[in-house]
């Protein structure tokens, strides 16, 4: 990294624009930023850091006050830095966030931070040619190019005042924090954390399996009712054996008590059988005695049943009387109903008189029969008159409609001729419009394809540019390899030399000092491969250029074809023409229909005239027929009105007469039926009295009183049958061989046998329960023992693995067998610090004239604290190592500067970042005497080797004079000094 130019505006103490030309200042490799205290020397370094990373070193970054307080409101704060990193020259511009007065109104508004990166000598591959404008993208790009973080940059490039003096005197913890930021040892901290987390996870697994073993032991102890001793496996075997013995003993006891239970239950069954026979004898005797006591009741039930059976014929006769009475009532009701229909005659008149009235009505109805056809014809003629009226009205409406159509026909024919002409014109116009629509469609398609061709042209141009860059890179690599091969050609020839063989260059057979191959020797194969790659890159370049040319030609053809047309205009015009085309197509398609309509209208003139003549002739005939028919209907109506009387029609009067005759006939029939019903009722009543006497009853009422319902008869039958069955059953039981000779008064003694059987059964049940519990306990102990042994088998390897992991985690984290109490991260930092001490010792010995050297210590700290980051000083005058805190002020500056330079070398080598061509050292030179300052300046001269530029920051006047003198001595010219004054 080399700085070229710095521009700051309204930044820190600088209210106006200031420019620092580092190319002019660092032309001799050494320059001084000189000024009074507070003049703004460190601010320039802050500006460089802010331009690169957007932050400033140390505590100044926490203040967030980078804008100059005295700057004008319209002057924006910004920092512009031009530099070269890894062969890329770029321009960085940044503005911090700050508060500025509002342009309108009162108060302040926040000016947001901004950043930009611009490439000055070619855009790298993969980067946008316009540069970067996002703050995060600029930050990532700068850090990638420099290869280090902001903390590493502040320690490697800008050696801040006082920082390394504090680092020199710091304790282990503070020194560890700084080294962690510089060397990025987070991955080793992640390893430590991984071991801790892994140990915690495995510990949880071990704890879970241990808890499982303990739980199984507790369950075995609970089941066996015994506690485990020190020998848990032996205790488990003893528990299993004891469970087997208890189970076998319980089974034997259960078998013995079960036999005793069976014997007691057999004796109880025999006693129960004897008791049952005695009970049955007693029950049979009691049943016979009870039936004997209830014999009068049973005799009364039998008499009641017999009387009910004798009354059955009487009941049947009574039902016949009831049916005759019902028939008499129905016949009387029929007479009343028939009399009501014949209300104009006496219902009780003689039957012959009623028959005569019916005959007279029938004769009158017969006389009206001949007038019924005339009445029907009268109705037909009336309907015909109504039809004629409707037909005359319809023909009148048709006549009016035809006359109206005949009047409107000329106008419709004229309109139809105009529509036919319009369709013919549309057919002619359609061809022109269709052609124009096709033309506009093609242009619109071209307009829509133009953006795609422009994108393809842009992509092809980009690919062509990338191919040019790739070809250029391949060509540069080929030239570089050729140059390196020419440089190492002597070594390549030296490999072909053999003792005693002449040299192909000088011819000598002796080869005292053949050239050695360089570290990165280039072979002919490497050069051939690079040449082939360059040729392939050239072919890709030519192909990309051809594709770009084709894409440009395609785009140009489309653009030329479109001319001034736009996609929107073409779309609008096409939509209008498409609508017109569709309308013309519809109109032209109706030409045939419109022509046929015109012909139809022209032909309808004569047809309507003929139809009008026919309608008028038919209308005259209908009117004449209606007049004649009306005369006939009126004459017939006079005769029919006299014949129907008060009735609506002849048929109605005839129906009335016939109905009256029928009603009289029904009245006669009803009176005859009523007389017959009276005779039958008297006969059935006499038959009822005869039936009661034949059944042995004194009267009909006594016979009816003996009636019993089916339920009562069934009840009597069931009760008598039950009594007979009980008596027969009791006699059969007493006569059976099983109960023969059984004494009803004998005592059985069933309670003692029952008690003995109950005791034996309970004892057997308890023994069965104990045997079941012993078996269950034996089975549970066997299952738990199997699970416990499996858990022991799983726990053993897990415990061994956890012990190994725990010991390794302790060592990695600085505990356990780690005697130095150093964690892995501390160990890595100690190795880096040891490298820093070696690099810093070379500088310190030169600046201290060989007196002081750094000594790294990895011993543990006091009271067991972590070690590995100790840093002391070896005093060559005394030969003893002493703490760095005992150095004087000037000696501390030398040690701090040496440590800073050594740390910068190690960090730069560690990060593998860009070559650091610019270095700044801020303050501290005022504490040195003249001789020591010369030694320091000699050391700084060495830093300029290889083109490095060293910038010193100091307010000491002697520094300016010494730098000028040293440069005049070396190059006979004045040194570069930047004078700073307070803004």
Number of C-alpha atoms within 10 A of each C-alpha: 21 23 21 18 18 21 20 25 22 23 27 22 21 23 20 17 14 13 13 15 14 21 14 12 21 23 13 20 23 24 25 25 26 22 21 15 14 14 17 20 26 19 18 19 21 24 25 24 20 25 29 26 19 21 19 22 20 12 8 12 14 10 7 13 15 24 22 18 14 13 18 12 14 9 13 20 26 23 25 23 24 22 19 17 18 13 12 16 19 18 20 22 21 25 23 23 16 17 15 16 14 12 11 7 7 8 10 13 12 11 15 10 14 15 23 19 24 20 18 14 11 12 17 11 10 7 11 11 12 10 16 18 15 12 16 10 13 23 18 12 15 18 16 13 16 21 18 23 18 22 14 22 23 21 21 24 21 22 23 23 17 15 14 21 22 15 19 22 19 16 14 18 11 13 19 20 10 14 21 16 15 26 20 16 16 12 10 18 18 12 16 21 15 13 19 19 13 16 21 14 13 19 18 12 16 19 14 13 19 18 12 17 20 14 13 18 19 16 16 25 17 12 17 18 10 12 13 15 10 7 8 12 15 12 15 22 13 12 23 20 11 12 22 18 12 17 20 14 13 19 17 13 15 21 14 12 19 18 12 15 20 15 13 19 18 13 15 20 16 13 18 17 13 17 16 13 17 18 14 17 21 17 15 20 16 12 17 17 11 13 16 11 9 11 12 10 11 16 11 10 17 13 11 15 18 12 18 17 15 18 23 19 16 24 18 13 20 21 14 17 21 15 14 21 19 14 19 21 14 16 22 19 14 19 21 16 15 21 22 14 16 18 9 9 13 11 20 12 10 10 16 9 10 19 15 12 15 19 15 12 18 17 13 14 20 12 10 16 13 11 15 16 12 16 20 14 13 18 13 13 16 15 12 14 19 13 13 17 15 12 16 20 13 14 20 15 13 16 18 13 13 17 14 11 14 17 10 11 15 13 9 14 16 12 11 19 15 13 18 21 13 17 23 16 15 19 18 12 15 19 13 11 17 18 11 15 19 13 12 19 17 11 22 21 13 18 21 13 13 20 12 12 19 17 13 19 21 15 15 21 19 14 19 22 16 17 21 19 18 18 22 16 14 21 19 14 17 21 15 15 21 21 13 17 20 13 14 20 17 14 17 21 15 18 12 10 16 12 9 10 13 14 17 12 7 7 9 11 14 14 15 6 7 14 15 12 16 12 6 9 15 21 16 12 9 15 19 14 13 21 19 14 17 21 15 14 21 19 14 19 22 16 15 21 19 14 19 22 16 15 21 18 14 16 21 15 13 16 16 9 13 17 9 8 13 13 15 12 12 19 17 11 13 20 15 12 17 19 11 16 22 14 14 23 18 14 20 21 15 17 20 13 11 21 16 13 17 21 13 12 15 16 11 15 14 11 11 16 13 11 13 19 11 13 18 14 11 13 18 11 11 16 14 10 12 17 11 10 14 13 10 12 17 11 10 14 13 10 13 17 15 10 14 18 11 11 13 10 17 26 19 14 19 21 12 15 20 19 17 18 22 17 18 24 18 19 25 22 16 21 20 14 18 19 13 13 19 17 12 15 19 13 12 20 17 12 15 20 18 15 22 25 14 12 18 13 19 12 14 19 11 13 23 17 11 17 20 17 9 9 9 12 18 13 13 17 14 12 14 17 12 12 18 13 12 16 19 13 15 19 15 12 17 19 12 9 10 10 16 12 10 17 12 15 10 10 10 15 12 17 12 12 19 18 13 15 22 16 13 20 19 13 17 22 16 13 21 19 14 19 22 16 15 21 19 15 20 23 16 18 23 19 12 18 21 11 15 21 15 12 17 15 11 15 20 13 11 17 18 11 14 20 15 13 18 20 17 19 24 20 20 26 22 23 18 14 12 15 14 19 25 24 23 19 22 27 20 17 23 23 16 19 25 21 17 23 24 20 21 25 22 18 26 29 19 19 26 17 12 15 16 24 23 25 18 20 15 19 16 17 16 8 6 11 13 21 23 25 27 21 24 19 22 17 15 13 9 9 10 9 15 15 14 21 15 12 15 11 14 17 19 21 23 29 28 26 27 27 26 27 25 24 26 26 17 22 22 23 12 15 16 11 18 18 15 20 20 21 22 20 23 18 20 23 22 15 17 16 10 11 12 19 19 15 19 21 17 14 17 21 16 11 19 17 11 9 14 21 27 22 23 25 25 23 23 17 12 13 21 22 13 16 20 21 16 18 18 13 11 12 11 11 13 16 25 22 21 18 14 16 15 12 13
